[in-house]
């Protein structure tokens, strides 16, 4: 593989993992938010209005999911570059 292909392979695989993590993490986070906020209000003896709990719209959710992919891909840039500079023989010996 050429160095460019190696970088593309690493970034694609990490981007896919980031996409899967965003697809799982965003709904779980929204659900946890919808459960914790009313519980916090009850703990202090008050009610939090639904307008303060339902703060996630579709555009924001899409942005959050995309942020997971961007963060994962950005975090993989340095290891991808390192993998691209490694010789095939050295990489196989390390495995």
Secondary structure by P-SEA (a helix, b strand, c coil): ccaaaaaaaaaaaaaaaaaaaaaaaaaaaaaaaaaaaaaaaaaacccccccccccccaaaaaaaaaaaaaaaaaaaaaaaaaaaaccaaaaaaac
